[in-house]
Amino acid sequence: MTLSEQLAHECLSSYARLRGGYPIPMAGTVYWAVLAALGLLLAPAQWSPLAFALTGAIFPLALLFAKLTRNAFLKDRTAVTGVLVPAFVSMLLFWPIAVAALWEAETLTPLVLAIGLSIHWPVIGWSYGRPGLFIAHAVIRAIGAFLIWHLAPEHRFTLLPAWVALVYAATVAALFIDSAAVKKRLSVD
């Protein structure tokens, strides 16, 4: 095998072992579903800062799901694991926009969070050797969030987060199906 083929095999093997890292999108599903419910209960001025604060629960929730399902996504290392830090730093750079939206145009907050918190998805997909599925998640999420934000402004704090939760839930299902097929193809345990 060429070096590129070896690297692709290593990335796909990790994807198959970890089932696409599904505990993280499971946590995203819960986070966005909670935001949709809070949108029914809270005014935007209360919802937005709480949405910011609750982002801090996503990773610990992913760790809990990983522990409960015995998915050791943090312990798995590949030759491309080093790309994760730059990917997450890139994603975190959206926060000044999010804060500015909160201060100046609060109704932008759900849209900025929906898109900003997905910026790293294409790189994560590349690190697993499955960029298409992860790019599809980010693009579908962004297009749907924008359309809801633009066409249904009265539902920016309810339907928009519900949409993102739905995309996450569909992604978890897609990861299970796709990673099982990759695992079978590679015969990875």
C-alpha positions in Angstrom: 0.0 0.0 0.0 1.1 3.6 -0.6 1.4 6.0 2.3 -1.9 7.6 1.3 -3.6 4.2 1.2 -2.2 3.3 4.6 -3.3 6.6 6.1 -6.8 6.2 4.6 -7.0 2.6 6.0 -5.9 3.9 9.5 -8.5 6.7 9.5 -11.3 4.3 8.3 -10.3 1.7 10.9 -10.6 4.4 13.7 -14.0 5.4 12.3 -15.2 1.8 12.4 -13.8 1.1 15.9 -15.3 4.3 17.3 -18.6 4.1 15.3 -17.8 7.6 13.9 -17.5 9.0 17.4 -21.2 9.0 17.9 -21.2 10.0 21.6 -20.3 13.5 20.5 -23.3 14.0 18.1 -25.5 12.3 20.8 -24.5 15.1 23.2 -25.2 17.6 20.4 -28.7 16.2 20.0 -29.4 16.6 23.7 -28.0 20.1 23.8 -30.1 21.3 20.8 -33.2 19.5 22.0 -32.9 21.3 25.4 -32.4 24.6 23.6 -35.6 24.0 21.6 -37.5 23.3 24.8 -36.0 26.3 26.5 -37.2 28.4 23.5 -40.7 27.6 24.5 -40.2 28.8 28.0 -37.7 31.7 27.9 -37.5 35.1 26.2 -34.6 35.5 23.8 -32.8 37.7 26.4 -32.8 34.7 28.8 -32.3 32.0 26.1 -29.2 33.4 24.5 -26.8 33.6 27.5 -28.1 30.2 28.7 -27.4 28.7 25.3 -23.9 30.0 25.5 -23.4 28.7 29.0 -24.8 25.2 28.2 -22.3 24.7 25.4 -19.9 23.9 28.2 -22.1 20.8 28.9 -21.7 19.3 25.4 -18.2 17.7 25.9 -18.9 16.3 29.4 -22.2 14.9 28.1 -20.3 13.3 25.2 -17.8 11.8 27.8 -20.8 10.4 29.8 -22.3 8.8 26.6 -18.9 7.4 25.7 -18.5 5.9 29.2 -22.0 4.4 29.2 -21.6 2.9 25.7 -17.9 2.0 26.2 -16.8 4.1 23.2 -13.3 5.3 24.0 -13.1 8.0 21.4 -10.6 10.0 23.5 -8.2 7.2 23.8 -8.0 6.2 20.1 -5.0 7.7 18.3 -4.2 7.8 14.7 -1.6 9.5 12.5 -4.0 12.4 12.0 -5.2 12.9 15.6 -3.1 16.0 15.7 -5.5 17.8 13.3 -8.2 17.9 16.0 -6.7 20.8 18.0 -6.5 23.1 15.0 -10.0 22.0 14.0 -11.4 22.9 17.4 -9.5 26.2 17.6 -10.9 27.1 14.2 -14.4 26.4 15.4 -13.9 28.4 18.6 -13.0 31.5 16.5 -16.7 32.0 15.8 -17.3 33.0 19.5 -16.5 36.7 18.9 -19.3 36.7 16.3 -21.6 35.0 18.7 -21.0 37.5 21.5 -21.4 40.4 19.1 -24.7 38.9 17.9 -25.8 38.6 21.5 -24.9 42.2 22.2 -26.1 43.8 19.0 -28.6 41.5 17.2 -29.9 38.9 19.7 -32.1 37.2 17.1 -28.9 36.1 15.3 -27.7 34.1 18.2 -29.4 30.8 17.4 -28.2 31.0 13.8 -24.6 31.9 14.8 -24.5 29.0 17.3 -26.1 26.6 14.8 -23.4 27.3 12.2 -20.5 28.2 14.4 -20.6 25.1 16.4 -20.4 23.0 13.2 -17.3 24.6 11.6 -15.0 21.7 12.7 -17.3 18.9 11.3 -15.6 18.7 7.8 -12.2 18.3 9.4 -13.4 15.7 11.8 -14.9 13.8 8.9 -11.6 14.0 7.1 -9.8 12.6 10.1 -12.1 9.6 10.0 -11.7 9.2 6.3 -15.4 9.9 5.8 -15.6 13.6 5.0 -18.8 13.4 2.9 -21.0 12.3 5.8 -19.6 15.0 8.1 -19.7 17.7 5.5 -23.3 16.8 4.7 -24.2 17.2 8.4 -22.7 20.7 8.5 -24.1 21.9 5.2 -27.7 20.5 5.8 -27.6 21.9 9.3 -26.5 25.4 8.1 -28.9 25.6 5.2 -31.9 24.4 7.3 -31.0 26.8 10.1 -30.7 29.7 7.8 -34.0 29.0 6.1 -35.8 28.7 9.4 -34.1 31.8 10.7 -35.1 33.7 7.5 -38.5 32.3 6.7 -39.9 31.7 10.2 -38.4 34.4 12.4 -41.0 33.7 15.1 -39.4 30.2 15.5 -35.8 31.2 15.7 -35.5 30.0 19.3 -37.6 26.9 19.0 -37.8 25.4 15.5 -34.3 26.3 14.6 -32.7 24.4 17.6 -35.2 21.6 17.0 -33.9 21.4 13.4 -30.3 21.1 14.6 -31.3 18.4 17.1 -33.0 16.5 14.3 -29.9 16.8 12.0 -27.8 15.5 14.9 -30.1 12.6 15.6 -30.1 11.7 11.9 -26.3 11.9 11.9 -26.1 9.5 14.8 -28.2 7.0 12.9 -26.1 7.6 9.7 -22.9 7.1 11.7 -24.1 3.8 13.1 -25.2 2.5 9.6 -22.1 3.7 7.8 -19.5 2.8 10.4 -21.0 -0.7 10.6 -20.6 -1.1 6.8 -17.1 0.2 7.0 -16.3 -2.1 9.9 -17.7 -5.1 7.9 -15.7 -4.1 4.9 -12.5 -3.7 6.9 -13.2 -6.6 9.3 -12.2 -4.3 12.2 -12.9 -5.4 15.7 
